[in-house]
Amino acid sequence: MATTEQAAGTSSYQELARRHLWLHFARMGAYDDAHEVPVITRGEGVYVYDEHDRRYLDGLSALFCVNVGHGRGDIAQAGADQARELGFFTNWSYAHPRAIELAAKVASLAPGDLNRVFFTSGGSEAVESAIKVARQYHKLTGKPNKTKIVAREIAYHGTSLGALAATGITALRAPFEPFTPGGVHVPNTNRYRDRGVDPAEAIHHRIAFEGPDTVAAVILEPVQNAGGCFTPPDGYFQRVREICDEFDVLLISDEVICSWGRLGEWFGAQRYGYQPDIITTAKGITSAYAPLGAMICSDGVAAPFLEGTNSFMHGFTFGGHPVCCAVALANIEVFEREGILDNVRTHETAFRDMLESLRDIPIVGDVRGAGYFQAIELVKDRETKESFTREEAESLLRGFLSGEVFRRGLICRADDRGDPVIQLSPPLIAGPEHFAEIESVLRPVLEEASRKVGAAA
């Protein structure tokens, strides 16, 4: 077996990547001499560069997470300084200054009485933690049968087995059956394809059907990612809050994407005016300069864990890593110093207007989302909203759109976990000049796609 040094001396990144690197959610068989692995080598602001020094506008913030943009030396320096002072110590029965400071800062920004912060390494771990704390909370409060989790169809809540039970995407679940029991699903808030069902009352019905004494929590994203940025109808979350209170069910707001300015507020719950019992977060908490997630609990949820000999029997080695916490504190300081939330609030209308302007292209069926988190749904017939078959979507998204927008210098997401969509989620420092650049790529590519599939206006 060749050492890395030997291999590097005789092979390109392409050869090494194809031989040794297992990419996430990737069809590894698709890469060969004629189809390169995209190797991104550096970033600056809203742009990243590949190994050939080609520049791309990062229209997805890498994966909805590089919120303050790429190449921030000040954030990197905060991590380096912390590594010199204390490279690592665990949060298992110990604390360190950066975890304490970050927990207090997060609590000060979170809505209501969400004052207790449990750190993880990322989003799936945060959701896994929330599911476990919900179950144990009910055991500690005398209701041990409350174990089920109500989630929405097509919603993505992570890939660990507990989080996967909440995830509502059949294709992601099927390879790993059986997994943690207890996940049940209800209709989402896709208003473009209205099923004639009140989505909040569907939650009430499902809890009643399952038996309120068996349901631990409802988990919802402020804006649902999978399926393409489904926003809530007016009053939706207020009604869900009432339902959860009625049945003594915890409300988990999964904000792995929707927090840290993505919707123009620190937390998505603040944008839509509801009070969850638990928030899960990750990604933008560090702008992805270091891996960190968190579960943020209300005082009421935390209370039984603080009594006597009780303990939340759960943890992760690197949850609350001091370097990651230092990076998060520096990231939040950038938000406050440079008015990142204000930038989103100021320019989100211009971003949306640019996307709305693409509706003259027959393949564009719907434009939806909030803040810097938007989606375009693609259709075969705009009048009837006819979508594409799986084979057609495969050919459209993977056979043409994904590669063509990348070739033209734009990174976005062509997703078919529901009906085919293009998602855009640029760094929160983006402005009108970057929206114009996105349009300059999207318009000709969508026009060509429309001609290829013969979309009807």
Secondary structure, 3 states (H helix, E strand, C coil): CCCHHHHHHHCCHHHHHHHHCCCCCCCHHHCECCECCCCEEEEEECEEEECCCCEEEECCHHHHCCCCCECCHHHHHHHHHHHHHCCCCCCCCCCCHHHHHHHHHHHHHCCCCEEEEEEECCHHHHHHHHHHHHHHHHHHCCCCCCCEEEEECCCCCCCCHHHHHHCCCHHHHHHHCCCCCCEEEECCCCCCCCCCCCHHHHHHHHHHHHCHHHEEEEEECCCECCCCCECCCCCHHHHHHHHHHHHCCEEEEECCCCCCCCCCCCCHHHHHCCCCCEEEECHHHCCCCCCCEEEEEEHHHHHHHHCCCCCCCCCCCCCCCHHHHHHHHHHHHHHHHHCHHHHHHHHHHHHHHHHHHHHHCCCEEEEEEECCEEEEEECCECCCCECCCHHHHHHHHHHHHHHHHHHCCEECEEECCCCCEEEECCCCCCCHHHHHHHHHHHHHHHHHHHHHHCCEC
